[in-house]
């Protein structure tokens, strides 16, 4: 009975919000807009943080926001507000129209043609399972975050804590356009972070763990997580400095996803338009080994960046970014696809207050055939990277430089922790020699297994 009442209330609220957005679209048309869209979002969030056994902060908030975009004669403007009073919205409608009349022209801006919009229905979205039916209470989150930090502090070699935090949010989105665009989404998001310091008379080392999931109960056992973080911190004590050398590098699965973010930076159509990507001429050419596949899949169940379409109404589909080593496409929005004369890839992304940009969905590298243990055993001399710091990436040339720490490997054995290292190379060479292991896990929006890269420069003492 209660579920039935809730469902009726939910659809009543959706209908009410749609009426408001339709009213805004009609007013924009009367004021001379060629095209327009309106984006409404409501997010309820709960979080609690703890440090050294004491609750530091608890928050519970609910924020509603609306964004209005106007396009007149290939000029576009956008305005947003959290003040949803009718008089304020009417004022903003007038302002956004005036803004659109004076900003520079963009020949490529504009909404999707009505005939290319995906047809949406609730079954499409519900099948992705992006809305956790369980809403944790603030009391439960406070209890769990204290347990998380206490377990991380339980070892006497842990000398301090940077704290722990657990957060949950539930968001509803409604995006409507003058072209018939009509997208509804409801999504939940839960995450935690914990960081502690281990120390002895010779050294002090920091370790952290972070995870993000759609469903709260998939974050894991917080006591086990805390204990593992403390053990990882202790293993890093008494780290050594390396002499500058060339060696193989194993990027642990905790950090290997950063290489996919680098790949995205080089395959974002904005980089191609500006001619600032070292991959600009690589479509259908070898970039990785022929046993490497990298996929962008927005239709995975219970995954953080799943969706039935992008924010411009272009249908979401599973796509191979890298298929048997070859680059297949560049990520684009409608605007950038028009400028490059490419087919829309369905990767437009935006917030309430921004025009569409470009982003991936669930981007991941498929598992390889080697397990992590055997991969380590295969290395005569090399570095197992557990943490990366800073970043100096030149996307025009592919030059790569990052700070790192981890463990030194000799003759297939992990010998001792190392720190204050700089890894230097070129992304062309990194990608072409990369070998994936078989330990892929989906804990973020970008995921990759542990990866071996041969012959990189390690800068040390």
VEXDREN-2710 file (C-alpha; in Angstrom, 1 decimal):
% VEXDREN-2710
k/r/px/py/pz
1/UNK/0.0/0.0/0.0
2/UNK/2.8/2.4/1.0
3/UNK/4.7/1.5/-2.2
4/UNK/1.7/2.3/-4.3
5/UNK/1.2/5.7/-2.6
6/UNK/4.9/6.5/-3.1
7/UNK/4.7/5.5/-6.8
8/UNK/1.7/7.7/-7.4
9/UNK/3.3/10.6/-5.5
10/UNK/6.6/10.2/-7.6
11/UNK/4.7/10.3/-10.9
12/UNK/2.6/13.3/-9.7
13/UNK/5.8/15.2/-8.9
14/UNK/7.4/14.3/-12.3
15/UNK/4.2/15.5/-14.1
16/UNK/4.3/18.7/-12.1
17/UNK/8.0/19.4/-12.9
18/UNK/7.4/18.5/-16.6
19/UNK/4.6/21.1/-16.7
20/UNK/7.0/23.7/-15.2
21/UNK/9.7/22.9/-17.7
22/UNK/7.3/22.9/-20.6
23/UNK/6.1/26.3/-19.5
24/UNK/9.7/27.6/-19.5
25/UNK/10.2/26.2/-23.0
26/UNK/7.1/27.9/-24.3
27/UNK/8.1/31.3/-22.9
28/UNK/11.6/30.9/-24.5
29/UNK/10.0/30.3/-27.8
30/UNK/7.7/33.3/-27.5
31/UNK/10.8/35.4/-26.8
32/UNK/12.4/34.4/-30.1
33/UNK/14.5/31.3/-29.2
34/UNK/15.3/29.1/-32.2
35/UNK/16.0/26.2/-29.8
36/UNK/16.2/25.8/-26.0
37/UNK/16.4/23.2/-23.2
38/UNK/15.7/23.2/-19.5
39/UNK/17.5/20.9/-17.0
40/UNK/16.1/20.3/-13.5
41/UNK/17.9/18.4/-10.8
42/UNK/17.3/17.5/-7.2
43/UNK/19.9/15.9/-5.0
44/UNK/19.5/14.6/-1.4
45/UNK/22.8/13.8/0.3
46/UNK/23.9/12.4/3.6
47/UNK/27.4/12.2/4.9
48/UNK/29.4/11.7/8.1
49/UNK/33.1/11.9/8.8
50/UNK/35.2/10.8/11.7
51/UNK/38.8/11.5/12.9
52/UNK/40.6/9.8/15.8
53/UNK/37.4/8.2/17.0
54/UNK/35.3/11.4/17.1
55/UNK/32.6/12.4/14.7
56/UNK/33.9/15.5/12.9
57/UNK/31.0/16.4/10.6
58/UNK/27.6/15.2/9.7
59/UNK/25.6/16.7/6.9
60/UNK/22.1/16.1/5.4
61/UNK/21.0/18.4/2.6
62/UNK/18.6/18.6/-0.3
63/UNK/19.3/20.9/-3.2
64/UNK/17.1/21.7/-6.2
65/UNK/18.5/23.5/-9.2
66/UNK/17.3/24.5/-12.7
67/UNK/19.4/25.4/-15.7
68/UNK/18.0/27.2/-18.8
69/UNK/19.8/27.2/-22.2
70/UNK/18.7/29.5/-25.1
71/UNK/20.0/29.3/-28.7
72/UNK/19.3/32.2/-31.1
73/UNK/20.9/32.5/-34.5
74/UNK/23.7/30.1/-33.6
75/UNK/24.4/31.9/-30.4
76/UNK/23.9/30.1/-27.1
77/UNK/23.8/31.1/-23.4
78/UNK/23.0/29.3/-20.2
79/UNK/21.9/30.4/-16.8
80/UNK/21.1/28.5/-13.6
81/UNK/19.6/29.0/-10.1
82/UNK/18.6/27.2/-6.9
83/UNK/15.8/29.8/-6.4
84/UNK/12.8/28.2/-8.0
85/UNK/10.3/30.9/-7.3
86/UNK/8.3/31.7/-10.4
87/UNK/9.2/35.4/-10.4
88/UNK/12.9/34.6/-10.3
89/UNK/12.6/32.0/-13.1
90/UNK/10.7/34.5/-15.2
91/UNK/13.5/37.0/-14.7
92/UNK/16.1/34.4/-15.7
93/UNK/14.2/33.6/-18.8
94/UNK/14.5/37.2/-19.9
95/UNK/18.2/37.4/-19.0
96/UNK/19.2/34.2/-20.8
97/UNK/17.5/35.4/-24.0
98/UNK/19.2/38.7/-23.8
99/UNK/22.6/37.0/-23.2
100/UNK/22.0/34.7/-26.3
101/UNK/21.6/37.8/-28.5
102/UNK/25.0/39.2/-27.7
103/UNK/27.4/36.3/-27.3
104/UNK/29.7/35.2/-30.2
105/UNK/28.2/32.8/-32.8
106/UNK/29.1/29.1/-32.7
107/UNK/28.2/27.6/-36.0
108/UNK/28.2/24.1/-34.6
109/UNK/25.9/24.6/-31.5
110/UNK/22.4/23.3/-31.5
111/UNK/20.1/20.6/-30.3
112/UNK/19.7/17.2/-31.9
113/UNK/17.3/16.8/-34.8
114/UNK/14.0/15.3/-33.5
115/UNK/14.4/12.2/-35.8
116/UNK/17.7/11.1/-34.1
117/UNK/16.5/11.4/-30.5
118/UNK/16.3/8.1/-28.7
119/UNK/12.8/7.1/-27.6
120/UNK/12.8/6.7/-23.8
121/UNK/10.7/4.6/-21.5
122/UNK/10.9/3.7/-17.9
123/UNK/11.7/0.1/-18.6
124/UNK/15.0/1.1/-20.4
125/UNK/16.2/3.0/-17.4
126/UNK/14.9/0.7/-14.6
127/UNK/16.7/-2.3/-16.2
128/UNK/20.0/-0.6/-15.5
129/UNK/19.4/-0.8/-11.7
130/UNK/20.9/2.6/-10.9
131/UNK/18.5/3.5/-8.0
132/UNK/19.3/1.8/-4.7
133/UNK/16.0/1.1/-2.9
134/UNK/17.8/1.2/0.4
135/UNK/18.4/4.6/1.8
136/UNK/20.9/4.5/4.8
137/UNK/20.0/6.7/7.8
138/UNK/22.4/9.3/9.1
139/UNK/22.7/7.2/12.3
140/UNK/23.8/4.2/10.3
141/UNK/26.4/6.1/8.3
142/UNK/27.8/7.6/11.5
143/UNK/28.0/4.1/13.0
144/UNK/29.8/2.7/9.9
145/UNK/32.3/5.5/9.5
146/UNK/33.4/5.2/13.1
147/UNK/33.8/1.4/12.6
148/UNK/35.8/2.1/9.4
149/UNK/38.2/4.4/11.1
150/UNK/38.5/2.4/14.3
151/UNK/39.5/-0.7/12.4
152/UNK/42.1/1.3/10.5
153/UNK/43.5/2.6/13.8
154/UNK/43.5/-0.8/15.5
155/UNK/47.2/-1.6/14.8
156/UNK/49.6/0.0/17.1
157/UNK/51.9/0.9/14.2
158/UNK/49.3/3.4/13.0
159/UNK/50.2/6.7/14.6
160/UNK/47.7/9.1/13.2
161/UNK/44.6/9.4/11.0
162/UNK/43.5/11.8/8.4
163/UNK/40.0/10.6/9.0
164/UNK/37.3/8.6/7.3
165/UNK/34.1/9.7/5.5
166/UNK/31.1/7.8/4.1
167/UNK/28.5/9.6/1.9
168/UNK/25.3/8.7/0.2
169/UNK/23.3/10.7/-2.4
170/UNK/20.1/10.3/-4.3
171/UNK/19.6/12.4/-7.4
172/UNK/16.7/13.0/-9.8
173/UNK/17.1/14.6/-13.2
174/UNK/14.7/15.9/-15.7
175/UNK/16.0/17.4/-19.0
176/UNK/13.6/18.7/-21.7
177/UNK/14.2/20.4/-25.0
178/UNK/12.3/22.3/-27.7
179/UNK/13.2/19.5/-30.1
180/UNK/11.1/17.0/-28.1
181/UNK/14.0/15.8/-25.8
182/UNK/12.5/14.3/-22.6
183/UNK/14.9/12.5/-20.2
184/UNK/14.1/11.4/-16.7
185/UNK/16.8/9.8/-14.4
186/UNK/17.0/8.7/-10.8
187/UNK/20.4/7.6/-9.5
188/UNK/22.0/6.8/-6.2
189/UNK/25.7/7.0/-5.3
190/UNK/27.6/5.8/-2.2
191/UNK/31.3/6.1/-1.4
192/UNK/33.8/6.0/1.3
193/UNK/37.4/7.3/1.9
194/UNK/39.7/6.5/4.7
195/UNK/43.4/7.5/5.2
196/UNK/45.9/6.7/8.0
197/UNK/49.6/7.2/8.8
198/UNK/51.9/4.4/9.9
199/UNK/55.1/5.3/11.6
200/UNK/58.3/4.2/13.4
201/UNK/61.5/5.9/14.4
202/UNK/62.8/5.8/10.8
203/UNK/59.8/6.8/8.7
204/UNK/56.2/7.7/8.4
205/UNK/53.9/6.6/5.5
206/UNK/50.4/7.4/4.4
207/UNK/47.9/5.0/3.0
208/UNK/44.3/5.5/1.9
209/UNK/41.4/3.6/0.3
210/UNK/38.4/4.9/-1.7
211/UNK/35.5/3.2/-3.3
212/UNK/32.4/4.4/-5.1
213/UNK/29.2/2.3/-5.8
214/UNK/25.6/2.7/-6.9
215/UNK/24.3/0.4/-4.1
216/UNK/25.3/1.2/-0.5
217/UNK/25.7/-2.5/0.5
218/UNK/28.3/-3.0/-2.3
219/UNK/30.8/-0.8/-0.6
220/UNK/32.0/-3.8/1.4
221/UNK/32.8/-4.8/5.0
222/UNK/34.0/-1.5/6.6
223/UNK/36.0/-3.3/9.4
224/UNK/37.9/-5.4/6.9
225/UNK/38.5/-2.4/4.7
226/UNK/40.0/-0.4/7.6
227/UNK/42.3/-3.3/8.7
228/UNK/43.6/-3.7/5.2
229/UNK/44.3/0.0/4.9
230/UNK/46.4/-0.2/8.1
231/UNK/48.3/-3.2/6.9
232/UNK/49.1/-1.5/3.5
233/UNK/50.4/1.6/5.4
234/UNK/52.7/-0.5/7.5
235/UNK/54.1/-2.3/4.5
236/UNK/55.2/1.0/3.1
237/UNK/57.4/1.8/6.2
238/UNK/61.2/2.1/5.8
239/UNK/60.9/2.9/2.1
240/UNK/64.1/3.3/0.0
241/UNK/65.1/5.6/-2.8
242/UNK/66.1/4.2/-6.2
243/UNK/68.9/5.3/-8.4
244/UNK/67.8/6.6/-11.8
245/UNK/67.4/3.6/-14.1
246/UNK/65.3/2.0/-16.8
247/UNK/63.1/-0.9/-15.8
248/UNK/59.7/-2.6/-16.3
249/UNK/56.8/-1.0/-14.4
250/UNK/53.7/-2.8/-13.1
251/UNK/50.8/-0.4/-12.5
252/UNK/48.6/-1.9/-9.8
253/UNK/44.9/-2.0/-10.5
254/UNK/44.5/0.8/-7.9
255/UNK/46.3/3.2/-10.2
256/UNK/46.2/1.6/-13.7
257/UNK/42.9/3.4/-14.6
258/UNK/44.8/6.6/-14.8
259/UNK/46.2/5.4/-18.1
260/UNK/42.7/5.1/-19.4
261/UNK/42.1/8.7/-18.3
262/UNK/45.2/9.7/-20.3
263/UNK/43.8/7.8/-23.3
264/UNK/40.5/9.7/-23.0
265/UNK/42.4/13.0/-22.9
266/UNK/43.9/12.1/-26.2
267/UNK/40.7/10.8/-27.8
268/UNK/38.4/13.7/-26.7
269/UNK/37.3/15.4/-29.9
270/UNK/38.2/18.8/-28.4
271/UNK/41.8/17.7/-28.5
272/UNK/41.4/16.5/-32.1
273/UNK/39.8/19.9/-33.2
274/UNK/42.6/21.8/-31.6
275/UNK/45.2/19.4/-33.1
276/UNK/46.7/18.8/-29.6
277/UNK/46.5/15.0/-29.5
278/UNK/49.2/12.6/-30.4
279/UNK/46.5/10.2/-31.5
280/UNK/44.8/12.6/-34.0
281/UNK/45.8/10.4/-37.0
282/UNK/45.4/7.0/-35.4
283/UNK/41.8/6.0/-36.2
284/UNK/41.8/2.3/-37.2
285/UNK/45.5/2.1/-36.5
286/UNK/47.5/0.1/-33.9
287/UNK/47.8/2.0/-30.6
288/UNK/47.9/-1.0/-28.2
289/UNK/49.0/-4.7/-28.6
290/UNK/46.4/-6.7/-30.6
291/UNK/45.2/-8.5/-27.5
292/UNK/44.1/-5.3/-25.7
293/UNK/40.5/-4.2/-25.8
294/UNK/39.1/-1.1/-24.2
295/UNK/35.4/-0.6/-24.0
296/UNK/33.0/2.2/-23.1
297/UNK/29.7/0.6/-22.0
298/UNK/26.9/2.9/-20.7
299/UNK/24.4/0.0/-20.4
300/UNK/26.0/-2.0/-17.6
301/UNK/23.8/-2.7/-14.6
302/UNK/24.6/-1.1/-11.3
303/UNK/27.5/0.8/-12.7
304/UNK/28.3/4.4/-11.7
305/UNK/28.2/6.0/-15.2
306/UNK/25.5/4.0/-16.8
307/UNK/22.8/5.8/-18.8
308/UNK/20.3/5.2/-21.6
309/UNK/21.4/8.2/-23.6
310/UNK/23.8/11.1/-23.4
311/UNK/22.6/14.5/-22.3
312/UNK/21.7/15.5/-25.9
313/UNK/19.4/12.5/-26.4
314/UNK/21.8/10.4/-28.5
315/UNK/21.3/6.7/-27.8
316/UNK/23.9/5.1/-25.5
317/UNK/25.6/2.0/-26.9
318/UNK/28.4/-0.3/-25.9
319/UNK/31.4/0.8/-28.0
320/UNK/35.0/-0.6/-28.4
321/UNK/37.3/2.4/-28.1
322/UNK/40.2/0.0/-28.7
323/UNK/39.4/-3.2/-30.6
324/UNK/42.3/-5.7/-30.9
325/UNK/44.7/-2.8/-30.3
326/UNK/43.2/-0.5/-32.9
327/UNK/41.6/2.9/-32.1
328/UNK/38.0/2.9/-33.3
329/UNK/36.6/6.4/-32.6
330/UNK/36.9/9.8/-30.9
331/UNK/34.6/10.8/-28.0
332/UNK/32.3/13.6/-29.1
333/UNK/29.3/15.8/-28.5
334/UNK/26.9/17.0/-31.2
335/UNK/28.8/20.2/-31.5
336/UNK/32.2/18.6/-31.9
337/UNK/30.8/15.9/-34.2
338/UNK/29.5/18.6/-36.5
339/UNK/32.8/20.4/-36.5
340/UNK/34.8/17.2/-37.3
341/UNK/32.0/15.8/-39.6
342/UNK/31.9/12.6/-37.6
343/UNK/29.0/10.5/-36.5
344/UNK/27.8/11.5/-33.0
345/UNK/29.3/9.0/-30.5
346/UNK/26.7/9.6/-27.7
347/UNK/29.2/11.1/-25.2
348/UNK/27.8/14.6/-24.5
349/UNK/27.8/15.3/-20.7
350/UNK/26.7/18.4/-18.8
351/UNK/25.7/19.8/-15.4
352/UNK/22.7/22.0/-14.8
353/UNK/24.9/25.1/-15.2
354/UNK/27.0/24.1/-18.2
355/UNK/26.6/23.6/-21.9
356/UNK/27.3/20.1/-23.2
357/UNK/30.9/18.9/-22.9
358/UNK/32.4/15.5/-23.6
359/UNK/32.8/12.5/-21.2
360/UNK/33.0/8.7/-21.1
361/UNK/30.5/6.4/-19.5
362/UNK/31.8/3.2/-18.0
363/UNK/35.3/3.0/-19.5
364/UNK/37.3/-0.1/-18.9
365/UNK/40.1/-2.3/-20.2
366/UNK/39.2/-6.0/-20.6
367/UNK/41.1/-8.6/-18.6
368/UNK/44.3/-10.1/-20.0
369/UNK/45.3/-13.7/-19.7
370/UNK/48.0/-13.4/-17.0
371/UNK/47.3/-13.3/-13.3
372/UNK/49.0/-10.6/-11.2
373/UNK/51.2/-13.1/-9.3
374/UNK/52.6/-14.5/-12.5
375/UNK/53.1/-11.0/-13.9
376/UNK/55.2/-10.1/-10.9
377/UNK/57.2/-13.3/-11.2
378/UNK/58.0/-12.5/-14.8
379/UNK/59.8/-9.3/-13.9
380/UNK/63.6/-9.5/-13.3
381/UNK/63.9/-5.9/-12.1
382/UNK/61.1/-3.5/-11.9
383/UNK/58.6/-1.3/-10.0
384/UNK/55.2/-2.2/-8.7
385/UNK/53.4/1.1/-8.5
386/UNK/50.8/1.5/-5.7
387/UNK/50.4/5.3/-5.8
388/UNK/50.8/8.1/-8.4
389/UNK/51.2/11.7/-7.5
390/UNK/51.1/14.8/-9.7
391/UNK/50.9/14.8/-13.4
392/UNK/52.8/16.2/-16.4
393/UNK/51.2/14.9/-19.6
394/UNK/51.8/16.5/-22.9
395/UNK/48.9/15.3/-25.1
396/UNK/50.4/16.8/-28.2
397/UNK/53.5/14.6/-28.0
398/UNK/52.5/11.9/-25.6
399/UNK/55.3/12.7/-23.2
400/UNK/54.5/11.3/-19.7
401/UNK/55.8/12.1/-16.3
402/UNK/54.3/11.3/-12.9
403/UNK/55.5/10.9/-9.3
404/UNK/55.1/7.4/-7.8
405/UNK/55.7/5.1/-4.9
406/UNK/55.4/1.4/-4.5
407/UNK/57.6/-1.7/-4.2
408/UNK/60.8/-2.9/-5.9
409/UNK/60.8/-6.3/-7.6
410/UNK/63.9/-8.4/-8.3
411/UNK/63.8/-11.9/-9.9
412/UNK/60.0/-12.0/-9.5
413/UNK/59.9/-11.2/-5.8
414/UNK/58.6/-8.1/-4.1
415/UNK/61.6/-7.0/-2.0
416/UNK/61.0/-3.6/-0.3
417/UNK/59.0/-0.4/-0.5
418/UNK/60.3/2.6/-2.5
419/UNK/59.2/6.2/-2.7
420/UNK/60.0/9.6/-4.3
421/UNK/60.2/8.2/-7.8
422/UNK/59.4/9.9/-11.1
423/UNK/58.2/7.7/-13.9
424/UNK/59.0/9.1/-17.3
425/UNK/58.2/7.9/-20.8
426/UNK/55.9/8.4/-23.8
427/UNK/52.2/7.4/-24.0
428/UNK/52.8/6.0/-27.5
429/UNK/55.3/3.6/-26.1
430/UNK/53.4/2.9/-22.9
431/UNK/50.3/2.0/-24.8
432/UNK/52.0/-0.1/-27.4
433/UNK/53.9/-2.3/-24.9
434/UNK/51.1/-2.5/-22.2
435/UNK/50.1/-6.0/-21.0
436/UNK/47.0/-6.4/-18.9
437/UNK/46.6/-8.9/-16.0
438/UNK/43.2/-10.5/-15.1
439/UNK/42.2/-8.7/-11.9
440/UNK/39.7/-6.2/-13.3
441/UNK/37.3/-4.8/-10.7
442/UNK/34.6/-2.2/-11.1
443/UNK/35.0/0.3/-8.3
444/UNK/34.9/3.6/-10.2
445/UNK/33.8/5.1/-13.5
446/UNK/37.1/4.2/-15.1
447/UNK/38.6/0.7/-14.4
448/UNK/41.5/-1.4/-15.6
449/UNK/43.3/-4.5/-14.4
450/UNK/46.9/-4.4/-13.2
451/UNK/49.1/-3.6/-16.2
452/UNK/52.8/-4.2/-17.1
453/UNK/54.7/-1.7/-19.2
454/UNK/58.2/-2.4/-20.3
455/UNK/61.3/-0.2/-20.2
456/UNK/60.3/3.0/-18.6
457/UNK/62.7/5.6/-17.0
458/UNK/62.6/5.8/-13.2
459/UNK/64.0/9.0/-11.8
460/UNK/65.4/8.7/-8.3
461/UNK/68.4/9.9/-6.3
END
